[in-house]
Amino acid sequence: MKCSYRSKIDPFLVMDVMEQAQKIEELGKRVIHLEVGQPSAGVSQKAINVVTNSINKYPLGYTVSLGLPELREGISLLYKKWYNLEIDASRVIITSGSSAAFLLAFTSLFDVGERVGVTEPGYPSYRQILKSLSLRPVGLPTSKNSGHIPNLSAVKMDGIILASPANPTGSILPKSELKKLIKECSDRNISFISDEIYHGLHYGKRCTSALEITDDVYVINSFSKYFSMTGWRIGWMIVPAGHMRTIEKLAQNMFICAPHVSQVAALAALDTIDVAENLKAVYKTNRALLLQALPELGLNLEAEPDGGFYIYVNVTSKTENSLELVRDILRKVGVAITPGLDFDPKRGKFTLRLSYACSTLDLQEGIKRLREYFSDGL
């Protein structure tokens, strides 16, 4: 049988790096993981205890497609706590991670062949999911000089998806700039999707939710990053009231519902902000260590990492092939890093992304190994 044209997408290179690292580990060698956005700690013990009790007491079968009512209400209360917003819980949809929310948003908002803006650098799966849905990703190049704020004026498109804090740069859009972008999109009838998966992880500037500016947007978030629940695959989206039934019908047919057990864990996690903040303090320490080490390694910042847990660096002085450099570092000193080609198909051969979501001890070991690698002159 033949494969569809729309299935011809690029690999997610960070997952390929992770797979290669695993093979090295299977040989008994220790790898320091600076490649994947994986929090160093898992979900809180409180959430685990609640899940254990629920498994013993309940069958945990299907939930309604929009998610457990109490979880949707809990997320509504989180918006009151974080942004002082009154979000009706009926507008909250629970999804199988933010990835399912992207599928629902793109399917709901765009028809085949329509153009959707994505930043370069930016999260690679936006482009690949859009392609697989027969949509056309439109690159919006950004730079350190512009604060990685995209210029939309000369670009024809039907929608845009923006992340703040951004992956891979860690850049946070100031509220004034976010407001300008949303207004421009509204004036030009461009659908606006705000990816807020790294909200809560900021180290100075506060993150602004698009919902603080208007309700006429799609907002996507997840328990993966701030709440350390990557493998639980549980997220949410908030959409205009008039779009709820459309999303509900799509969710019913595509996913039935998000995993019940993950919804139970997520509800418990909402009561563990103190645990999440303690882990955020570890990221802040790691961030400082990495920023201090980068000049010694000869690596220059491509962005100010104000949020999330990534640092994006330029390696022009080291290589013209970031993928080969990543493979060489992994092979020689056992440090896994993500090549910039994942995030920017044009300029990514000169960049790398380093994650500081690991433990501080692992980061210190990783920096030590990178010093050894670069001191040997490659």
FIVEX-728408 format. One line per 4 residues: their letters; for each residue x negated, y negated, z negated of C-alpha. Coordinates in steps of 0.02 Angstrom, whole numbers, plus 50000, padded with zeros to 5 digits. Each point is the difference from the previous one (the first is absolute). Layout:
residues N
a = X,Y,Z; ...
end
This chain:
residues 378
mkcs = 50000,50000,50000; 49942,49823,50034; 49981,49867,49866; 50094,49837,50015
yrsk = 49911,49844,50059; 50049,49910,49840; 49911,50132,49896; 49832,49948,50074
idpf = 49945,49892,49854; 49832,49972,49918; 49945,50097,49845; 50001,49919,49828
lvmd = 49810,49998,49983; 49997,49982,49811; 50088,50169,49988; 49870,50076,50116
vmeq = 49862,49931,49886; 50092,50071,49849; 50007,50171,50085; 49814,49996,50038
aqki = 49965,49952,49819; 50103,50147,49941; 49898,50120,50106; 49840,49933,49920
eelg = 50077,50021,49828; 50045,50180,50041; 49812,50029,50019; 49977,49949,49819
krvi = 49941,49822,50032; 50073,49850,49912; 50076,49863,50109; 50040,49825,49940
hlev = 50166,49947,50074; 50004,49819,50054; 50102,50036,50156; 50180,50027,49949
gqps = 50117,49886,49903; 50026,50129,49864; 50015,49935,49821; 49876,50082,49882
agvs = 50138,50053,49880; 50163,50087,50041; 50175,49960,49940; 50019,49963,49814
qkai = 50019,50140,49874; 50171,49930,49954; 50060,50027,50178; 49929,50176,50001
nvvt = 50091,50041,49838; 50164,49935,50069; 49979,50101,50159; 49960,50159,49901
nsin = 50156,49979,49895; 50106,49966,50153; 49937,50154,50092; 50046,50107,49850
kypl = 50173,49924,49983; 50063,49958,50175; 49996,50077,50174; 49935,49838,50077
gytv = 50093,50024,50162; 50046,49870,50130; 50033,49822,49943; 50102,49876,50102
slgl = 49898,49936,50147; 49975,49827,49925; 49923,50074,49842; 50041,50021,49816
pelr = 50108,49852,49944; 49899,49980,49840; 49837,49991,50098; 50071,49870,50119
egis = 50057,49900,49849; 49828,50017,49920; 49917,49930,50156; 50124,49856,50000
llyk = 49946,49961,49821; 49816,50007,50054; 50034,49858,50122; 50073,49899,49857
kwyn = 49845,50033,49896; 49871,49969,50136; 50080,49862,50104; 50150,49939,49898
leid = 50113,50057,50142; 50177,50067,49984; 50000,50143,50126; 50162,50099,50012
asrv = 49956,50182,49973; 50116,50046,50145; 49869,49927,50118; 49862,50116,49936
iits = 49968,50160,50100; 49887,50137,49929; 49886,50076,50133; 49875,50141,50019
gssa = 49852,49885,49976; 49976,49837,50094; 49969,50104,50158; 50183,50051,50007
afll = 50048,49819,49972; 49896,49949,50151; 50091,50129,50107; 50169,49940,49938
afts = 49956,49817,50025; 49928,50020,50175; 50145,50112,50055; 50130,49883,49928
lfdv = 49931,49837,50069; 49925,50039,50170; 50049,50080,50164; 49884,50100,50115
gerv = 49866,49891,50080; 50018,49853,49881; 49844,49913,49937; 49949,49997,49816
gvte = 49855,49897,49935; 49868,50083,49891; 49846,49915,49931; 49825,50050,50053
pgyp = 49927,50052,49882; 50153,50085,49927; 50070,50164,49938; 49975,50121,50147
syrq = 50159,50101,49977; 50105,49850,50048; 49932,50011,50177; 50013,50189,50012
ilks = 50177,50012,49931; 50056,49862,50118; 49923,50092,50148; 50082,50164,49949
lslr = 50168,49911,50001; 49968,49933,50177; 49976,49824,49932; 49857,49885,50049
pvgl = 49880,49942,49863; 49931,49827,50036; 49832,49960,49922; 49986,49839,49899
ptsk = 49813,49971,49971; 49958,49915,49835; 49837,49942,49925; 49917,49950,49838
nsgh = 49994,49819,50059; 50190,49994,50011; 50027,50095,49838; 50063,50145,50106
ipnl = 50160,49904,50035; 50066,50048,50173; 50041,49871,50133; 50168,50043,50078
savk = 50020,49850,50116; 49938,50077,50161; 50067,50176,49973; 50163,50068,50070
mdgi = 50075,50130,49885; 50162,50065,49927; 49936,50037,49825; 49851,49993,49885
ilas = 49939,50097,49851; 49882,49915,49876; 49919,50063,49841; 49946,49891,49855
panp = 49888,50051,49914; 49938,50070,50165; 49918,50164,50042; 49851,50001,50034
tgsi = 49955,49820,49957; 50081,49976,49829; 50056,49827,50060; 50152,49921,49918
lpks = 50109,49880,50100; 50034,49838,49905; 50186,49970,49974; 49993,49845,50111
elkk = 49926,50099,50145; 50121,50145,49978; 50142,49875,50002; 49936,49924,50163
like = 49985,50171,50082; 50174,50053,49947; 50075,49836,50063; 49913,50016,50167
csdr = 50065,50178,50018; 50175,49945,49954; 49995,49857,50126; 49942,50120,50137
nisf = 50118,50143,49952; 49854,50112,49952; 50042,50134,49870; 49884,49987,49849
isde = 49942,50152,49899; 49899,49969,49843; 49891,50143,49939; 49975,49968,49814
iyhg = 49927,50167,49950; 49852,49921,49909; 50103,49878,49898; 49951,49999,49817
lhyg = 49817,50025,50048; 49935,49821,50005; 49849,49920,49917; 50041,49815,49997
krct = 50125,49946,50131; 50176,50063,49966; 50084,50103,50135; 50155,49921,50078
sale = 50143,50112,50053; 50084,49952,50163; 50163,50014,49903; 49949,49844,49903
itdd = 50017,49907,50165; 50149,50082,50086; 50114,50152,49994; 49994,50016,50190
vyvi = 49847,50114,49999; 49958,50183,49973; 49887,50028,49849; 49908,50165,49978
nsfs = 49910,50060,49844; 49944,50162,49919; 49955,50082,49835; 49838,50063,50079
kyfs = 49879,49861,49957; 50046,49898,49845; 50085,50150,49917; 49868,50127,50059
mtgw = 50124,50119,50082; 49923,50030,50171; 50040,50186,50014; 50177,49981,49935
rigw = 50050,49914,50163; 50126,49879,49927; 50033,49822,50054; 50138,49875,50031
mivp = 50063,49867,50117; 50114,49850,49976; 50100,49939,50150; 50138,49873,50035
aghm = 50170,50057,49941; 50064,50009,50179; 49866,50128,50044; 50035,50122,49858
rtie = 50118,50116,50091; 49885,50009,50151; 49853,50052,49891; 50108,50120,49902
klaq = 50056,50093,50157; 49822,50012,50063; 49938,50062,49831; 50139,50130,49989
nmfi = 49949,50076,50166; 49811,49978,49993; 49964,50046,49819; 50164,50043,49909
caph = 49919,49923,49845; 49833,49966,49917; 49937,50145,49891; 50107,50006,49844
vsqv = 49855,50047,49886; 49900,49851,50063; 50146,49884,49967; 50007,50062,49820
aala = 49814,49969,49980; 50014,49827,50078; 50140,49951,49881; 49891,50047,49852
aldt = 49850,49910,50077; 50096,49835,49999; 49985,50005,49810; 49810,50019,50004
idva = 49944,49828,50058; 49872,49999,49859; 49917,50156,50073; 49997,49922,50174
enlk = 49924,49839,49932; 49863,50098,49909; 49954,50084,50164; 50004,49832,50088
avyk = 49867,49942,49876; 49889,50143,50060; 50023,49941,50180; 49952,49825,49948
tnra = 49839,50065,49921; 49963,50104,50155; 50034,49853,50114; 49873,49893,49906
lllq = 49869,50138,50009; 50023,50024,50186; 49998,49814,50038; 49837,49985,49904
alpe = 49922,50147,50093; 50051,49954,50177; 49864,49868,50030; 49868,50124,49941
lgln = 50066,50124,50127; 49996,49873,50140; 50189,50007,50023; 50097,49839,50029
leae = 50181,49968,49951; 50126,49990,50142; 50134,49934,49880; 50026,49941,49822
pdgg = 50068,50155,49910; 50132,49915,49893; 50113,50152,49981; 50021,50186,50026
fyiy = 49843,50106,49974; 49901,49984,50162; 49853,49899,50061; 49975,49975,50187
vnvt = 49821,49970,50055; 49902,49958,50158; 49860,50121,50049; 49941,49916,50159
skte = 49823,49997,49931; 50006,50188,49972; 50091,50075,50149; 50112,49976,50151
nsle = 50095,50160,49960; 50084,50001,49831; 50065,50178,50024; 49825,50069,50027
lvrd = 49936,49900,49851; 50137,50072,49888; 49959,50177,50056; 49815,49972,49968
ilrk = 50029,49930,49825; 50113,50145,49955; 49876,50128,50066; 49844,49925,49920
vgva = 50057,49932,49831; 50175,50070,49975; 50099,49837,49996; 50164,49995,50097
itpg = 50047,49832,50077; 50130,49949,50130; 49944,49935,50171; 50073,49834,50054
ldfd = 50060,50079,50163; 50150,50062,49901; 50057,49820,49972; 49941,49904,50151
pkrg = 49981,50090,50168; 49898,49855,50073; 49886,49937,49861; 50007,50148,49883
kftl = 49838,50075,50066; 49911,49865,49899; 50095,50021,49835; 50029,50119,49854
rlsy = 50131,50010,49862; 49947,50051,49825; 50131,50049,49872; 49966,49962,49816
acst = 50150,50099,49937; 49885,50135,49931; 49934,50010,49822; 49865,49876,49949
ldlq = 49875,50141,49975; 50032,50064,50176; 49982,49825,50072; 49835,49974,49910
egik = 49937,50165,50070; 50061,49953,50172; 49909,49833,49995; 49841,50089,49944
rlre = 50011,50120,50147; 50034,49859,50124; 49847,49908,49936; 49898,50156,50035
yfsd = 50074,50017,50174; 49973,49820,50055; 49829,49986,49918; 49942,50140,50114
gl = 50034,49887,50148; 50139,50112,50064
end
